[in-house]
Amino acid sequence: SIEMTAINEIFLGVHWSLESNEGFDEYLKAKGTPWIVRKAIAAAPHTITWEYLEAHRWLVNHKGIEIYAGVDTITERYKKKKDKEEPEEVYTYHIEKGKLVQEMERDGVTCTRTYKSWRPKN
């Protein structure tokens, strides 16, 4: 769990499953990711979930280390600890037409990933 001020309710209690990628392979290339690893990442299912716990605490089921919430956006920052030369990665999220949109940039290469929402059946 990560402490923060607030996450807008539009992000919470929903599972966001990857629906489309734009520029993702180019983004991974810019990071120096080998071809076979890029193909494996692209083929893997990807879901993001933010859940409210209590008293301004959220559970983030994703790989981020630092999460910042704005009124209509979430910014996720993380740096690989094992490689100090590796630049920090920054992902931003916002809701557009009922879908979660993730934007990433690396060395001038941008990537947009779109997720559709779904709620688990109880």
Salt bridges, closest charged atoms under 4 A:
GLU19 OE1 - LYS99 NZ 2.51
ASP25 OD1 - ARG38 NE 2.81
ASP25 OD1 - LYS39 NZ 3.76
GLU76 OE2 - HIS62 NE2 3.40
GLU86 OE2 - ARG106 NH2 2.82
GLU88 OE1 - ARG77 NH1 3.06
GLU89 OE2 - LYS31 NZ 2.73
GLU96 OE1 - HIS94 NE2 3.16
ASP107 OD2 - ARG106 NE 3.82
